[in-house]
Structures are given as C-alpha cells and as structure tokens.
C-alpha cells in the first residue's frame, strides 16, 4: 500500500511539473471527483491528460486538466467510461471561455457634472456619486440614517479586478487575488500595462496606452479605453464602487476572474467562488451571466451556500426570460434585473422569475472608475452590486444573515411588473423587514 501511494505521489509530481508547458497548446477541462487528486491522476494516465491543479482549495474535488485531444470524446471509450466510474469521477466539462458585458461609458449622466468633493464615511468622493438618482430611488440614505447601518463583513467581487489605488476604495479593499495570472492582487491596470494574459490557449495580446493619458484619466479621456481589448476595463472598479456606495464600511475582496477585454475562463469563476468562501467572505457579487449550466459551477454555488455565504448575480442584458446562470440557480442565488429611474424595466434587462429575484436601478449609474475618477454606465452588472451591498447592510443591522434570510428581507421591495418578481430594491424596507424577522 505504501509503495502504491509513493507511485501515485511521484506520478502527481511528474504530471504537475510538466503541465504548464503542455497547457499552452491544450484544451482545458474541469473535472469533479469524489476520489481526490489520485483519482484524477489515474484518469489522466489512461486518457492522456495533464492535471493543472485544484480549483477548490482544500476541498479536493474539482480540478483543471488539459489535453491535446477532446477529452470528452476520449472518455466515451467504454473502458475509460468504466474507469471514470471506478475512480469516482463525477463530471467532466470544457473550461468554457466566458465574457461579461462591455462597459459603455455614458458621458451625459447627470451625476458626472457634480464633481463637488464631499466626505463619505472618511473618504472624499464626488457629490454626483453619493447623491445620484439611484441612491434616492432605493432609499439608501434613509436606511443608513434610520438604522445606523453602513455595512460590515467581507464582500467578494468576482470581476475584472479593481483600481487598487482609487482614493474612495483604498481604505476598504482587501488584497484579493488574480485568477487570470494565478497570483495575489487584483489590479485592473495590469491588463493595460502588461497586456492581457492568455485564456483558453489564446495568444496574449500586448496592450499599449499612453502613460500620460492614463495618469490624467477623466470622463472626457476615458473613451480611449472604451472598446476593443479594453471593452471591460473599469467594470470591476465600477461594481466595487457601487458595493461601497451602499455599504461604505464593509470590506471588499476583489477577485479578478476576467481580463480587460471581458474574457475569462469558467475555471477562474469557480476558483474565485471557493477562494471567497475560504477567505471568509459573507456575500459574493457576480456581475456576469452564462447561458449554459455547469456541474462544477453548481457545486461551487452549493459549497458557498452550505458555508453561509450569500450569492448575488446579474440577470443579464439580453431582454429575454431564458435562463442564465448563476442567476437562475434560485433559491441558491439572487438574480438581479435592471430598472430605469422611472421605475420601469430597462429595455435591455432580462426578466422573469427564472432569473430575477428583484430589480435595482441600472441605467446611467455613476461609480468609481480607474484613475481616481468616476464614470457612468448601464446594465444589470451595475444593478447587482446595489443589492450585494444591501446584504452587507443587513449583516450590519443584525447577524445571522443567510441566503434564504437575505432573500426574504430583500423581497420587501417596491412591486412593479410581475416579470420583475418581487419588484425594485428598497433598502429601508429590506432592513426593516430583517430587523422585524424572528
């Protein structure tokens, strides 16, 4: 038995040592197993694949593997299919290359002209950010003042990273992690300064931006980064800024799973979810959606729920009621639609009870943007963090927040149309309901 274990250990070391070279020209797959690393290593000996490493930290059930051939087709071989069963392999799926909606900057937003500096919980910010229409619509300031809440706990934000030097965010940012490079930190600027990393075997694209432009980035010059390989530059800083707007004293854990071009592998998201749970996040913001269900993503969602982490996801911008994930994984995730400042469904927003728990303002929302400035954009990506931040307010009001309890409290929203389920976010009513709940 001891000799057998030594052979497995040696094999593991051999495969892991050579896997980085093999990965560059290989297809990527996510493997879930009940048998731990040794079962995946044995599978790869027979199926000619290489184990890249664990995606779930110390859980030991989800792994990224690469292969020079279609592993799914290979595993249709009856012998390998039987081996899968014997080894406890639960699922094998492609590591899909995903994308988040492009950030379309809107220079005409009213809040961007109100640049008067104001103090907001210890930092100086633009008045147009703190006093924008969305804040009034969701009764944020009334809730903060009435219940003396400003957010607590750790909010993980799975996105494109963040401007780690933004003055409004610096005091509440945790170090975070960059899953696109597999290294600590989560700066969005790395994609601009060094070029975006390869995803799914693609060749990295070098990015050049004039340093003088980046250094004085403001709303009028931000357009140089709006489109092409920079189509989502700032997305993560904006979602983090909206979480901070609602819950200014909660800590934010930025988890970079997407590059500035909006691309990111499914494995990045899964790894980020496990990382968030294992680094004590209380709530996770997921401003992205995918059209296909994933066994590995489902398992990560279930793991987060089991550990008491609240999950919030955008419902998508395709103006459809078709299921998108993870928003459609209700009751384990709250899906968030977008509304206009007139309390109507945004024309782009997905709808229907399959994807939507509640809605929140998502048109011309003003938030923090890289370069110590502010920007405005629209999408369910920016409705979602308003709800995520509200969960941190619930936690500040009273402990014991779980997915079901948070969902129940936030369902005390302003009723709109049936296709927006419980209606539009009302932070005051949500906190009141939570404090009144038994």
ROGUBA-402176 format. One record per residue (C-alpha): x, y, z; residue number from 1. Coordinates in steps of 0.2 Angstrom, whole numbers. Layout:
// ROGUBA-402176
<node X="X" Y="Y" Z="Z" n="NUM"/>
...
// end
This chain:
// ROGUBA-402176
<node X="0" Y="0" Z="0" n="1"/>
<node X="14" Y="12" Z="5" n="2"/>
<node X="23" Y="8" Z="-12" n="3"/>
<node X="7" Y="12" Z="-21" n="4"/>
<node X="5" Y="29" Z="-13" n="5"/>
<node X="23" Y="33" Z="-17" n="6"/>
<node X="20" Y="29" Z="-35" n="7"/>
<node X="4" Y="40" Z="-35" n="8"/>
<node X="14" Y="54" Z="-27" n="9"/>
<node X="28" Y="53" Z="-39" n="10"/>
<node X="16" Y="52" Z="-54" n="11"/>
<node X="7" Y="68" Z="-47" n="12"/>
<node X="24" Y="77" Z="-46" n="13"/>
<node X="29" Y="72" Z="-64" n="14"/>
<node X="12" Y="77" Z="-71" n="15"/>
<node X="11" Y="94" Z="-62" n="16"/>
<node X="29" Y="98" Z="-66" n="17"/>
<node X="26" Y="97" Z="-85" n="18"/>
<node X="8" Y="103" Z="-85" n="19"/>
<node X="12" Y="121" Z="-88" n="20"/>
<node X="21" Y="118" Z="-104" n="21"/>
<node X="8" Y="106" Z="-110" n="22"/>
<node X="-6" Y="118" Z="-106" n="23"/>
<node X="-1" Y="132" Z="-119" n="24"/>
<node X="-7" Y="121" Z="-134" n="25"/>
<node X="-20" Y="111" Z="-125" n="26"/>
<node X="-39" Y="111" Z="-122" n="27"/>
<node X="-44" Y="114" Z="-105" n="28"/>
<node X="-57" Y="104" Z="-95" n="29"/>
<node X="-64" Y="104" Z="-77" n="30"/>
<node X="-65" Y="88" Z="-68" n="31"/>
<node X="-75" Y="84" Z="-52" n="32"/>
<node X="-72" Y="69" Z="-42" n="33"/>
<node X="-76" Y="61" Z="-26" n="34"/>
<node X="-59" Y="52" Z="-26" n="35"/>
<node X="-47" Y="66" Z="-24" n="36"/>
<node X="-32" Y="71" Z="-33" n="37"/>
<node X="-26" Y="52" Z="-35" n="38"/>
<node X="-42" Y="48" Z="-45" n="39"/>
<node X="-39" Y="62" Z="-57" n="40"/>
<node X="-21" Y="57" Z="-59" n="41"/>
<node X="-25" Y="39" Z="-63" n="42"/>
<node X="-38" Y="45" Z="-76" n="43"/>
<node X="-26" Y="56" Z="-84" n="44"/>
<node X="-13" Y="42" Z="-86" n="45"/>
<node X="-26" Y="32" Z="-96" n="46"/>
<node X="-34" Y="47" Z="-105" n="47"/>
<node X="-18" Y="56" Z="-109" n="48"/>
<node X="-22" Y="72" Z="-100" n="49"/>
<node X="-12" Y="83" Z="-88" n="50"/>
<node X="-18" Y="89" Z="-71" n="51"/>
<node X="-15" Y="108" Z="-69" n="52"/>
<node X="-21" Y="109" Z="-51" n="53"/>
<node X="-35" Y="111" Z="-39" n="54"/>
<node X="-49" Y="124" Z="-41" n="55"/>
<node X="-57" Y="122" Z="-24" n="56"/>
<node X="-43" Y="125" Z="-12" n="57"/>
<node X="-43" Y="112" Z="2" n="58"/>
<node X="-59" Y="103" Z="-4" n="59"/>
<node X="-50" Y="92" Z="-16" n="60"/>
<node X="-65" Y="88" Z="-28" n="61"/>
<node X="-63" Y="100" Z="-43" n="62"/>
<node X="-48" Y="100" Z="-54" n="63"/>
<node X="-42" Y="109" Z="-70" n="64"/>
<node X="-34" Y="97" Z="-83" n="65"/>
<node X="-28" Y="99" Z="-100" n="66"/>
<node X="-27" Y="88" Z="-115" n="67"/>
<node X="-21" Y="89" Z="-133" n="68"/>
<node X="-37" Y="80" Z="-138" n="69"/>
<node X="-55" Y="81" Z="-135" n="70"/>
<node X="-56" Y="73" Z="-118" n="71"/>
<node X="-75" Y="72" Z="-118" n="72"/>
<node X="-74" Y="62" Z="-134" n="73"/>
<node X="-60" Y="51" Z="-127" n="74"/>
<node X="-70" Y="47" Z="-112" n="75"/>
<node X="-84" Y="39" Z="-122" n="76"/>
<node X="-72" Y="24" Z="-124" n="77"/>
<node X="-81" Y="10" Z="-114" n="78"/>
<node X="-65" Y="6" Z="-105" n="79"/>
<node X="-62" Y="24" Z="-100" n="80"/>
<node X="-80" Y="26" Z="-95" n="81"/>
<node X="-79" Y="12" Z="-84" n="82"/>
<node X="-63" Y="18" Z="-76" n="83"/>
<node X="-72" Y="35" Z="-73" n="84"/>
<node X="-85" Y="26" Z="-63" n="85"/>
<node X="-72" Y="16" Z="-53" n="86"/>
<node X="-62" Y="31" Z="-49" n="87"/>
<node X="-77" Y="42" Z="-43" n="88"/>
<node X="-76" Y="54" Z="-57" n="89"/>
<node X="-92" Y="64" Z="-56" n="90"/>
<node X="-92" Y="76" Z="-71" n="91"/>
<node X="-80" Y="82" Z="-85" n="92"/>
<node X="-84" Y="98" Z="-94" n="93"/>
<node X="-75" Y="110" Z="-105" n="94"/>
<node X="-67" Y="125" Z="-97" n="95"/>
<node X="-78" Y="137" Z="-107" n="96"/>
<node X="-71" Y="155" Z="-111" n="97"/>
<node X="-84" Y="167" Z="-105" n="98"/>
<node X="-87" Y="186" Z="-107" n="99"/>
<node X="-95" Y="199" Z="-97" n="100"/>
<node X="-105" Y="214" Z="-105" n="101"/>
<node X="-94" Y="228" Z="-112" n="102"/>
<node X="-93" Y="244" Z="-102" n="103"/>
<node X="-101" Y="258" Z="-112" n="104"/>
<node X="-96" Y="274" Z="-104" n="105"/>
<node X="-110" Y="287" Z="-104" n="106"/>
<node X="-103" Y="305" Z="-103" n="107"/>
<node X="-120" Y="313" Z="-102" n="108"/>
<node X="-125" Y="306" Z="-85" n="109"/>
<node X="-131" Y="320" Z="-74" n="110"/>
<node X="-120" Y="314" Z="-59" n="111"/>
<node X="-104" Y="316" Z="-68" n="112"/>
<node X="-106" Y="335" Z="-69" n="113"/>
<node X="-107" Y="336" Z="-50" n="114"/>
<node X="-89" Y="335" Z="-45" n="115"/>
<node X="-90" Y="344" Z="-29" n="116"/>
<node X="-80" Y="335" Z="-16" n="117"/>
<node X="-89" Y="328" Z="-1" n="118"/>
<node X="-84" Y="317" Z="14" n="119"/>
<node X="-92" Y="300" Z="13" n="120"/>
<node X="-88" Y="289" Z="28" n="121"/>
<node X="-70" Y="295" Z="29" n="122"/>
<node X="-65" Y="297" Z="11" n="123"/>
<node X="-68" Y="312" Z="-1" n="124"/>
<node X="-79" Y="307" Z="-16" n="125"/>
<node X="-89" Y="316" Z="-29" n="126"/>
<node X="-106" Y="323" Z="-24" n="127"/>
<node X="-113" Y="316" Z="-40" n="128"/>
<node X="-108" Y="298" Z="-34" n="129"/>
<node X="-116" Y="299" Z="-17" n="130"/>
<node X="-132" Y="309" Z="-22" n="131"/>
<node X="-136" Y="301" Z="-39" n="132"/>
<node X="-154" Y="296" Z="-43" n="133"/>
<node X="-151" Y="278" Z="-39" n="134"/>
<node X="-147" Y="282" Z="-21" n="135"/>
<node X="-163" Y="291" Z="-19" n="136"/>
<node X="-174" Y="278" Z="-28" n="137"/>
<node X="-168" Y="264" Z="-17" n="138"/>
<node X="-170" Y="274" Z="-1" n="139"/>
<node X="-152" Y="271" Z="4" n="140"/>
<node X="-148" Y="286" Z="14" n="141"/>
<node X="-164" Y="284" Z="24" n="142"/>
<node X="-160" Y="266" Z="28" n="143"/>
<node X="-142" Y="271" Z="33" n="144"/>
<node X="-148" Y="285" Z="44" n="145"/>
<node X="-163" Y="277" Z="52" n="146"/>
<node X="-155" Y="261" Z="57" n="147"/>
<node X="-137" Y="267" Z="59" n="148"/>
<node X="-130" Y="254" Z="47" n="149"/>
<node X="-116" Y="257" Z="34" n="150"/>
<node X="-111" Y="239" Z="31" n="151"/>
<node X="-100" Y="226" Z="39" n="152"/>
<node X="-91" Y="209" Z="34" n="153"/>
<node X="-82" Y="205" Z="18" n="154"/>
<node X="-90" Y="207" Z="1" n="155"/>
<node X="-81" Y="197" Z="-13" n="156"/>
<node X="-82" Y="204" Z="-30" n="157"/>
<node X="-79" Y="192" Z="-45" n="158"/>
<node X="-75" Y="203" Z="-59" n="159"/>
<node X="-61" Y="211" Z="-69" n="160"/>
<node X="-51" Y="217" Z="-54" n="161"/>
<node X="-51" Y="234" Z="-47" n="162"/>
<node X="-41" Y="250" Z="-46" n="163"/>
<node X="-32" Y="247" Z="-30" n="164"/>
<node X="-26" Y="265" Z="-28" n="165"/>
<node X="-43" Y="273" Z="-31" n="166"/>
<node X="-45" Y="285" Z="-16" n="167"/>
<node X="-63" Y="281" Z="-12" n="168"/>
<node X="-59" Y="262" Z="-12" n="169"/>
<node X="-42" Y="260" Z="-4" n="170"/>
<node X="-47" Y="260" Z="14" n="171"/>
<node X="-59" Y="246" Z="12" n="172"/>
<node X="-50" Y="235" Z="-1" n="173"/>
<node X="-43" Y="218" Z="4" n="174"/>
<node X="-28" Y="212" Z="-6" n="175"/>
<node X="-38" Y="200" Z="-17" n="176"/>
<node X="-32" Y="188" Z="-30" n="177"/>
<node X="-29" Y="187" Z="-49" n="178"/>
<node X="-35" Y="171" Z="-56" n="179"/>
<node X="-31" Y="176" Z="-74" n="180"/>
<node X="-12" Y="176" Z="-69" n="181"/>
<node X="-13" Y="165" Z="-53" n="182"/>
<node X="-5" Y="177" Z="-42" n="183"/>
<node X="-10" Y="188" Z="-27" n="184"/>
<node X="-18" Y="205" Z="-30" n="185"/>
<node X="-32" Y="211" Z="-42" n="186"/>
<node X="-27" Y="226" Z="-51" n="187"/>
<node X="-36" Y="231" Z="-67" n="188"/>
<node X="-21" Y="241" Z="-73" n="189"/>
<node X="-10" Y="225" Z="-76" n="190"/>
<node X="-20" Y="222" Z="-91" n="191"/>
<node X="-16" Y="239" Z="-98" n="192"/>
<node X="2" Y="240" Z="-93" n="193"/>
<node X="7" Y="222" Z="-97" n="194"/>
<node X="-5" Y="215" Z="-109" n="195"/>
<node X="-19" Y="203" Z="-106" n="196"/>
<node X="-14" Y="185" Z="-101" n="197"/>
<node X="-18" Y="171" Z="-112" n="198"/>
<node X="-35" Y="162" Z="-109" n="199"/>
<node X="-40" Y="145" Z="-116" n="200"/>
<node X="-24" Y="143" Z="-126" n="201"/>
<node X="-26" Y="160" Z="-135" n="202"/>
<node X="-10" Y="171" Z="-138" n="203"/>
<node X="-8" Y="185" Z="-126" n="204"/>
<node X="-11" Y="202" Z="-134" n="205"/>
<node X="0" Y="216" Z="-129" n="206"/>
<node X="-9" Y="232" Z="-124" n="207"/>
<node X="-1" Y="250" Z="-126" n="208"/>
<node X="-9" Y="265" Z="-118" n="209"/>
<node X="0" Y="282" Z="-117" n="210"/>
<node X="5" Y="284" Z="-99" n="211"/>
<node X="1" Y="302" Z="-99" n="212"/>
<node X="-17" Y="298" Z="-104" n="213"/>
<node X="-19" Y="285" Z="-90" n="214"/>
<node X="-12" Y="297" Z="-77" n="215"/>
<node X="-24" Y="310" Z="-80" n="216"/>
<node X="-39" Y="299" Z="-85" n="217"/>
<node X="-56" Y="308" Z="-83" n="218"/>
<node X="-73" Y="306" Z="-91" n="219"/>
<node X="-68" Y="315" Z="-106" n="220"/>
<node X="-52" Y="305" Z="-110" n="221"/>
<node X="-59" Y="288" Z="-103" n="222"/>
<node X="-65" Y="284" Z="-121" n="223"/>
<node X="-48" Y="279" Z="-126" n="224"/>
<node X="-51" Y="263" Z="-116" n="225"/>
<node X="-69" Y="261" Z="-121" n="226"/>
<node X="-69" Y="246" Z="-134" n="227"/>
<node X="-58" Y="233" Z="-142" n="228"/>
<node X="-46" Y="225" Z="-130" n="229"/>
<node X="-51" Y="237" Z="-116" n="230"/>
<node X="-70" Y="234" Z="-118" n="231"/>
<node X="-72" Y="230" Z="-100" n="232"/>
<node X="-58" Y="240" Z="-92" n="233"/>
<node X="-66" Y="248" Z="-77" n="234"/>
<node X="-80" Y="235" Z="-75" n="235"/>
<node X="-73" Y="228" Z="-59" n="236"/>
<node X="-69" Y="246" Z="-51" n="237"/>
<node X="-87" Y="251" Z="-55" n="238"/>
<node X="-95" Y="236" Z="-47" n="239"/>
<node X="-84" Y="238" Z="-32" n="240"/>
<node X="-88" Y="256" Z="-31" n="241"/>
<node X="-107" Y="253" Z="-31" n="242"/>
<node X="-105" Y="240" Z="-17" n="243"/>
<node X="-95" Y="253" Z="-7" n="244"/>
<node X="-109" Y="266" Z="-11" n="245"/>
<node X="-122" Y="256" Z="-2" n="246"/>
<node X="-111" Y="248" Z="11" n="247"/>
<node X="-96" Y="260" Z="14" n="248"/>
<node X="-89" Y="252" Z="29" n="249"/>
<node X="-89" Y="234" Z="23" n="250"/>
<node X="-73" Y="227" Z="16" n="251"/>
<node X="-72" Y="222" Z="-2" n="252"/>
<node X="-62" Y="207" Z="-8" n="253"/>
<node X="-58" Y="209" Z="-27" n="254"/>
<node X="-56" Y="193" Z="-36" n="255"/>
<node X="-50" Y="195" Z="-54" n="256"/>
<node X="-58" Y="182" Z="-65" n="257"/>
<node X="-59" Y="192" Z="-81" n="258"/>
<node X="-47" Y="202" Z="-91" n="259"/>
<node X="-50" Y="220" Z="-98" n="260"/>
<node X="-57" Y="213" Z="-114" n="261"/>
<node X="-71" Y="204" Z="-104" n="262"/>
<node X="-64" Y="187" Z="-107" n="263"/>
<node X="-62" Y="174" Z="-93" n="264"/>
<node X="-62" Y="155" Z="-91" n="265"/>
<node X="-76" Y="146" Z="-81" n="266"/>
<node X="-62" Y="139" Z="-71" n="267"/>
<node X="-57" Y="156" Z="-65" n="268"/>
<node X="-75" Y="159" Z="-58" n="269"/>
<node X="-76" Y="143" Z="-50" n="270"/>
<node X="-59" Y="145" Z="-41" n="271"/>
<node X="-64" Y="163" Z="-36" n="272"/>
<node X="-80" Y="156" Z="-28" n="273"/>
<node X="-70" Y="143" Z="-17" n="274"/>
<node X="-57" Y="157" Z="-13" n="275"/>
<node X="-71" Y="169" Z="-7" n="276"/>
<node X="-78" Y="156" Z="5" n="277"/>
<node X="-61" Y="150" Z="11" n="278"/>
<node X="-56" Y="168" Z="14" n="279"/>
<node X="-72" Y="172" Z="25" n="280"/>
<node X="-82" Y="182" Z="13" n="281"/>
<node X="-100" Y="185" Z="19" n="282"/>
<node X="-108" Y="189" Z="2" n="283"/>
<node X="-102" Y="187" Z="-16" n="284"/>
<node X="-106" Y="199" Z="-31" n="285"/>
<node X="-106" Y="191" Z="-48" n="286"/>
<node X="-110" Y="204" Z="-61" n="287"/>
<node X="-109" Y="191" Z="-76" n="288"/>
<node X="-120" Y="178" Z="-83" n="289"/>
<node X="-118" Y="162" Z="-94" n="290"/>
<node X="-131" Y="153" Z="-105" n="291"/>
<node X="-127" Y="135" Z="-100" n="292"/>
<node X="-127" Y="126" Z="-84" n="293"/>
<node X="-111" Y="119" Z="-77" n="294"/>
<node X="-110" Y="105" Z="-64" n="295"/>
<node X="-94" Y="112" Z="-57" n="296"/>
<node X="-102" Y="129" Z="-55" n="297"/>
<node X="-117" Y="122" Z="-47" n="298"/>
<node X="-105" Y="113" Z="-35" n="299"/>
<node X="-96" Y="129" Z="-30" n="300"/>
<node X="-113" Y="138" Z="-28" n="301"/>
<node X="-119" Y="124" Z="-16" n="302"/>
<node X="-102" Y="124" Z="-6" n="303"/>
<node X="-104" Y="143" Z="-4" n="304"/>
<node X="-122" Y="141" Z="2" n="305"/>
<node X="-118" Y="127" Z="14" n="306"/>
<node X="-105" Y="139" Z="22" n="307"/>
<node X="-117" Y="153" Z="24" n="308"/>
<node X="-111" Y="164" Z="10" n="309"/>
<node X="-125" Y="175" Z="1" n="310"/>
<node X="-124" Y="175" Z="-18" n="311"/>
<node X="-130" Y="189" Z="-29" n="312"/>
<node X="-129" Y="189" Z="-48" n="313"/>
<node X="-134" Y="200" Z="-63" n="314"/>
<node X="-149" Y="193" Z="-73" n="315"/>
<node X="-141" Y="198" Z="-90" n="316"/>
<node X="-144" Y="211" Z="-103" n="317"/>
<node X="-152" Y="201" Z="-117" n="318"/>
<node X="-170" Y="206" Z="-114" n="319"/>
<node X="-176" Y="188" Z="-113" n="320"/>
<node X="-183" Y="177" Z="-100" n="321"/>
<node X="-172" Y="162" Z="-105" n="322"/>
<node X="-162" Y="155" Z="-91" n="323"/>
<node X="-145" Y="162" Z="-87" n="324"/>
<node X="-133" Y="156" Z="-74" n="325"/>
<node X="-129" Y="158" Z="-60" n="326"/>
<node X="-144" Y="170" Z="-58" n="327"/>
<node X="-156" Y="155" Z="-62" n="328"/>
<node X="-150" Y="145" Z="-48" n="329"/>
<node X="-163" Y="152" Z="-36" n="330"/>
<node X="-165" Y="149" Z="-21" n="331"/>
<node X="-146" Y="147" Z="-20" n="332"/>
<node X="-143" Y="164" Z="-29" n="333"/>
<node X="-152" Y="180" Z="-31" n="334"/>
<node X="-154" Y="186" Z="-49" n="335"/>
<node X="-155" Y="205" Z="-51" n="336"/>
<node X="-163" Y="214" Z="-66" n="337"/>
<node X="-161" Y="232" Z="-70" n="338"/>
<node X="-174" Y="246" Z="-69" n="339"/>
<node X="-174" Y="264" Z="-76" n="340"/>
<node X="-175" Y="280" Z="-65" n="341"/>
<node X="-194" Y="280" Z="-69" n="342"/>
<node X="-196" Y="263" Z="-61" n="343"/>
<node X="-199" Y="253" Z="-77" n="344"/>
<node X="-189" Y="238" Z="-83" n="345"/>
<node X="-174" Y="243" Z="-93" n="346"/>
<node X="-176" Y="239" Z="-111" n="347"/>
<node X="-160" Y="228" Z="-111" n="348"/>
<node X="-164" Y="219" Z="-95" n="349"/>
<node X="-168" Y="200" Z="-94" n="350"/>
<node X="-184" Y="197" Z="-84" n="351"/>
<node X="-195" Y="183" Z="-77" n="352"/>
<node X="-195" Y="173" Z="-61" n="353"/>
<node X="-182" Y="160" Z="-68" n="354"/>
<node X="-168" Y="173" Z="-67" n="355"/>
<node X="-175" Y="188" Z="-57" n="356"/>
<node X="-177" Y="189" Z="-38" n="357"/>
<node X="-178" Y="208" Z="-38" n="358"/>
<node X="-173" Y="223" Z="-48" n="359"/>
<node X="-162" Y="238" Z="-45" n="360"/>
<node X="-158" Y="254" Z="-54" n="361"/>
<node X="-146" Y="250" Z="-68" n="362"/>
<node X="-146" Y="265" Z="-81" n="363"/>
<node X="-133" Y="278" Z="-81" n="364"/>
<node X="-127" Y="273" Z="-64" n="365"/>
<node X="-112" Y="283" Z="-58" n="366"/>
<node X="-97" Y="274" Z="-49" n="367"/>
<node X="-79" Y="274" Z="-46" n="368"/>
<node X="-68" Y="272" Z="-61" n="369"/>
<node X="-49" Y="268" Z="-63" n="370"/>
<node X="-38" Y="283" Z="-62" n="371"/>
<node X="-45" Y="291" Z="-46" n="372"/>
<node X="-61" Y="297" Z="-56" n="373"/>
<node X="-79" Y="292" Z="-59" n="374"/>
<node X="-89" Y="285" Z="-74" n="375"/>
<node X="-107" Y="281" Z="-79" n="376"/>
<node X="-113" Y="265" Z="-87" n="377"/>
<node X="-129" Y="254" Z="-89" n="378"/>
<node X="-133" Y="236" Z="-87" n="379"/>
<node X="-138" Y="223" Z="-74" n="380"/>
<node X="-120" Y="222" Z="-70" n="381"/>
<node X="-122" Y="238" Z="-60" n="382"/>
<node X="-139" Y="234" Z="-53" n="383"/>
<node X="-132" Y="219" Z="-45" n="384"/>
<node X="-119" Y="227" Z="-33" n="385"/>
<node X="-133" Y="238" Z="-26" n="386"/>
<node X="-141" Y="223" Z="-20" n="387"/>
<node X="-125" Y="215" Z="-14" n="388"/>
<node X="-121" Y="230" Z="-4" n="389"/>
<node X="-138" Y="229" Z="4" n="390"/>
<node X="-134" Y="212" Z="11" n="391"/>
<node X="-119" Y="219" Z="20" n="392"/>
<node X="-131" Y="232" Z="27" n="393"/>
<node X="-142" Y="218" Z="33" n="394"/>
<node X="-127" Y="210" Z="41" n="395"/>
<node X="-123" Y="226" Z="50" n="396"/>
<node X="-141" Y="228" Z="57" n="397"/>
<node X="-141" Y="210" Z="64" n="398"/>
<node X="-130" Y="195" Z="62" n="399"/>
<node X="-136" Y="178" Z="56" n="400"/>
<node X="-139" Y="183" Z="38" n="401"/>
<node X="-141" Y="168" Z="26" n="402"/>
<node X="-146" Y="166" Z="8" n="403"/>
<node X="-164" Y="162" Z="12" n="404"/>
<node X="-165" Y="176" Z="26" n="405"/>
<node X="-157" Y="189" Z="14" n="406"/>
<node X="-168" Y="184" Z="0" n="407"/>
<node X="-184" Y="185" Z="11" n="408"/>
<node X="-179" Y="203" Z="18" n="409"/>
<node X="-174" Y="210" Z="1" n="410"/>
<node X="-191" Y="203" Z="-6" n="411"/>
<node X="-199" Y="218" Z="3" n="412"/>
<node X="-197" Y="228" Z="-12" n="413"/>
<node X="-207" Y="240" Z="-22" n="414"/>
<node X="-219" Y="230" Z="-33" n="415"/>
<node X="-218" Y="234" Z="-51" n="416"/>
<node X="-222" Y="222" Z="-65" n="417"/>
<node X="-224" Y="203" Z="-62" n="418"/>
<node X="-209" Y="199" Z="-74" n="419"/>
<node X="-198" Y="208" Z="-61" n="420"/>
<node X="-204" Y="196" Z="-47" n="421"/>
<node X="-203" Y="204" Z="-30" n="422"/>
<node X="-200" Y="222" Z="-38" n="423"/>
<node X="-187" Y="235" Z="-36" n="424"/>
<node X="-175" Y="236" Z="-22" n="425"/>
<node X="-180" Y="246" Z="-6" n="426"/>
<node X="-166" Y="246" Z="6" n="427"/>
<node X="-176" Y="254" Z="20" n="428"/>
<node X="-189" Y="241" Z="19" n="429"/>
<node X="-177" Y="227" Z="17" n="430"/>
<node X="-168" Y="232" Z="33" n="431"/>
<node X="-184" Y="235" Z="42" n="432"/>
<node X="-190" Y="218" Z="37" n="433"/>
<node X="-174" Y="209" Z="43" n="434"/>
<node X="-175" Y="218" Z="60" n="435"/>
<node X="-193" Y="213" Z="62" n="436"/>
<node X="-190" Y="195" Z="57" n="437"/>
<node X="-189" Y="181" Z="70" n="438"/>
// end
